[in-house]
Amino acid sequence: MPHRFEPAPQRERIAVALADYVRAGGALSVADGSGVIGELEQQIEKVLGLPDPLSFSSGTAGLHAAYLALDMPPGSEVIGPVTTFHASLSPALHAGLNAVLVDVEPDTGNLCPAALEAAITPLTRCVTVTHYLGHPAAMEEITRICRERDLHLIEDISHAYLSMLHGQRVGTFGDICVGSMQDRKSWPAGEGGLFSAARPQWRERALLAGHYRGRALLLKDPELAAFGETGLGLKMRMHPLAAVVGLANAEDLVERLAARRALLERLTRGLQGLSGVRPPVVRPGAGMGGWFSYRPQIQPGELKPGVDVNAYLRRLQDAGVPAHYPSVGSLAGMPLFTHPVPLHAASGTWRPRRCGPFHGESAYNAGRISVSVTDQDTEETIGTYAAAFAEASQALARPVAT
């Protein structure tokens, strides 16, 4: 098995930061955006280039606040990709909105602009884009469609911290940007989320949606400020200890993501030219940030007779490669998007549409596996993984035609 190094320095740094904060009497609840909460929000603005951000208890909470902030009529449609984590769209249920699932592009798994345009109806008010696994979506086309059709645009950058498209940072194309800071994300706070909006009014509504008293009493819009004591009745604030974790993980974020990117690019070079497998696609002009998950694609048509994807995957696993099938399936197969939800409150608005057939999703997922590269991997372990792919291809795939 490949060697791994212990302990992880990142975890040690977090432990020290938490202990120091508690011992110093740091607040364990912050309602006014001061202290460690304000420090983290300043770091978000500095590192990601997002204006005047807000922290939330999760990315899901940030998306809930985003849908409320846009103040769309009940029953309005939100179009999103069929291949994503459910929470990019599911909070729309609690804002009286309806989800529309459309196909993705077969090479990146991102929202397909043509499928988006075909799904628009008079009820459509919003598009939610995820930059899937860190690869930027086709934002030039998507933003053009949204401008021409007068649609709001939300970017979910949970997978794509520091990713760029033709030199522009993801999260800065749309009306609202939301990101998860859950423990598996590239910038983790344990549990947490971030929100940034292009217009102050959207930020104030989002603040009112998830933050009462404290900073909600300081809203500039007098109509909204009148509700500052109660907000909209929900609490979505980030816990200060999560902010401590987020700040600790901000210290070397750029360097850590650059190191991860270098390792994954090294693995890609190792897979290029092998029969039976393709490395993940990175389109020209796309700059991968943390590269949330590395997912090559096994090519069944290039394997020897009687050999299937399962056999290739087992060969990798037996050689010590931390490879497995992705754990999250298509939204089109989840009851939340296929069956009436067991809540009367949602029965009048939550009626998801599935704009299939999803040929792009099928092509993207066919033979797709995930390789769990962590911050404890090195050039040595990556070389071991690449060698295992080469051995598997030599044993199980047809020779590459010359």
C-alpha positions, -999 to 999 in steps of 0.1 A, spaced: 0 0 0 13 36 -7 29 53 23 10 81 40 24 107 63 11 113 98 1 134 116 -16 159 92 -2 194 100 -35 210 91 -53 191 119 -26 201 144 -30 238 134 -67 236 139 -64 220 173 -40 247 185 -63 275 171 -94 261 188 -76 256 221 -61 291 220 -95 307 212 -114 289 240 -86 296 266 -86 332 257 -123 335 264 -135 338 228 -172 343 223 -192 311 216 -221 330 200 -217 361 178 -248 379 165 -233 412 153 -207 400 128 -178 411 151 -148 391 164 -138 359 147 -169 360 124 -159 394 110 -123 382 106 -134 352 86 -156 373 64 -127 396 57 -106 367 47 -133 354 24 -134 388 7 -96 390 5 -89 354 -8 -119 349 -31 -125 385 -42 -162 384 -32 -177 417 -21 -190 421 15 -196 384 22 -217 369 49 -210 337 68 -237 310 73 -240 278 92 -237 258 60 -237 262 22 -273 249 23 -283 277 46 -265 302 23 -285 289 -7 -317 291 13 -310 327 21 -301 333 -16 -334 321 -28 -352 342 -2 -330 372 -10 -340 372 -47 -377 375 -36 -392 356 -65 -430 349 -67 -442 316 -53 -440 288 -80 -411 305 -98 -388 280 -115 -351 276 -107 -332 258 -134 -301 237 -123 -280 208 -135 -292 172 -130 -256 163 -119 -249 181 -87 -254 178 -49 -290 182 -41 -285 212 -18 -277 234 -47 -314 233 -56 -334 217 -27 -335 249 -5 -357 264 -32 -384 241 -18 -385 262 14 -387 295 -5 -419 285 -23 -400 278 -56 -398 249 -80 -367 231 -94 -361 223 -130 -334 197 -138 -316 200 -171 -288 180 -188 -251 185 -184 -222 186 -208 -207 151 -213 -171 161 -208 -173 183 -177 -206 174 -160 -215 211 -159 -248 227 -168 -254 225 -206 -262 260 -220 -284 245 -248 -303 224 -223 -308 255 -201 -321 276 -229 -345 248 -240 -360 245 -205 -369 282 -200 -406 289 -195 -426 320 -185 -422 308 -149 -384 307 -150 -368 333 -128 -334 319 -118 -306 297 -128 -283 280 -103 -249 269 -116 -225 246 -99 -188 245 -110 -188 207 -108 -158 191 -91 -139 224 -96 -143 228 -133 -158 262 -143 -191 260 -160 -196 276 -195 -202 310 -179 -199 332 -210 -229 314 -226 -248 310 -194 -245 346 -184 -255 357 -219 -287 336 -217 -295 349 -182 -291 385 -194 -311 381 -225 -340 363 -207 -338 385 -175 -330 356 -152 -312 357 -119 -280 337 -117 -266 320 -86 -232 304 -86 -225 276 -62 -187 275 -58 -186 248 -31 -164 226 -54 -144 253 -70 -126 276 -46 -100 296 -66 -111 281 -99 -110 305 -128 -124 309 -164 -103 329 -188 -87 347 -159 -120 355 -140 -126 340 -106 -157 318 -104 -183 333 -81 -179 367 -98 -200 361 -129 -235 359 -113 -259 378 -91 -252 358 -60 -223 335 -50 -227 308 -23 -201 282 -11 -200 254 14 -173 252 40 -181 217 51 -152 195 61 -146 179 28 -145 212 8 -113 228 -2 -117 256 23 -133 238 53 -147 252 85 -161 219 97 -196 231 89 -202 265 74 -210 285 43 -205 318 26 -227 342 7 -219 372 -15 -243 393 -36 -238 418 -64 -265 442 -50 -267 455 -14 -304 448 -13 -299 411 -19 -273 410 9 -296 427 33 -325 403 26 -301 373 30 -289 388 63 -325 392 75 -332 356 64 -306 340 86 -293 366 111 -316 382 136 -308 409 162 -271 420 162 -262 429 127 -298 426 115 -307 457 135 -282 477 114 -298 472 80 -299 503 58 -332 495 41 -357 509 66 -384 484 55 -361 455 62 -346 471 93 -380 471 109 -378 433 111 -343 433 126 -353 420 160 -368 388 146 -353 386 112 -375 362 92 -376 338 122 -347 317 112 -312 314 126 -285 304 101 -254 319 118 -221 303 117 -208 290 150 -177 310 162 -157 278 166 -164 269 129 -150 304 120 -119 296 140 -114 265 119 -121 284 87 -95 310 97 -69 284 105 -75 267 71 -72 301 54 -35 305 64 -21 284 36 -51 279 14 -36 291 -18 -4 271 -13 -24 239 -3 -46 241 -34 -17 248 -56 1 217 -42 -30 196 -47 -34 209 -83 2 200 -91 -3 164 -78 -35 159 -98 -19 174 -130 10 149 -124 -16 121 -122 -32 133 -154 1 132 -172 5 96 -160 -29 86 -174 -25 103 -208 -20 79 -236 -32 48 -217 -57 26 -234 -88 19 -214 -89 51 -193 -91 89 -198 -81 116 -173 -107 142 -164 -112 169 -190 -99 204 -184 -111 227 -211 -88 255 -226 -92 286 -204 -103 267 -173 -82 271 -143 -88 244 -117 -88 255 -81 -88 229 -54 -101 203 -78 -127 190 -54 -126 154 -67 -104 137 -93 -126 114 -115 -111 97 -145 -132 77 -169 -127 40 -177 -134 33 -214 -153 -1 -217 -150 -1 -255 -112 -2 -251 -111 -31 -227 -104 -67 -237 -133 -90 -244 -148 -102 -211 -133 -73 -191 -156 -46 -177 -153 -15 -156 -156 -34 -124 -126 -56 -133 -105 -25 -141 -115 -8 -108 -108 -39 -87 -73 -41 -103 -66 -6 -92 -79 -12 -57 -58 -44 -54 -28 -23 -63 -35 2 -34 -51 30 -54 -79 47 -33 -104 44 -62 -141 39 -59 -174 47 -77 -187 82 -69 -211 81 -40 -237 107 -50 -262 98 -78 -283 118 -102 -309 142 -89 -333 127 -114 -334 95 -94 -339 111 -60 -374 111 -45 -372 148 -36 -371 155 -73 -394 127 -85 -422 123 -59 -445 147 -41 -429 157 -8 -448 147 24 -455 183 34 -487 201 26 -468 235 28 -449 226 -3 -476 209 -23 -486 240 -42 -452 250 -55 -427 222 -53 -434 202 -85 -399 196 -100 -396 192 -137 -371 169 -152 -361 179 -187 -347 147 -200 -335 126 -216 -302 132 -199 -278 119 -226 -250 143 -214 -252 130 -179 -252 94 -190 -221 100 -212 -204 118 -184 -210 91 -157 -203 61 -179 -172 44 -165 -165 73 -141 -145 65 -110 -131 87 -82 -95 86 -69 -93 100 -34 -61 121 -34 -56 139 -1 -32 164 14 -11 135 27 -3 123 -9 31 131 -24 47 128 -58 58 93 -47 22 81 -40 9 98 -71 36 80 -91 24 48 -75 -12 54 -85 -1 63 -121 19 31 -123 -11 11 -112 -32 26 -139 -6 18 -165 -3 -18 -152 -41 -22 -153 -43 -8 -188 -15 -31 -200 -32 -61 -185 -69 -54 -193 -71 -30 -222 -65 -35 -259 -32 -20 -271 -33 16 -282 -35 18 -320 -4 34 -336 
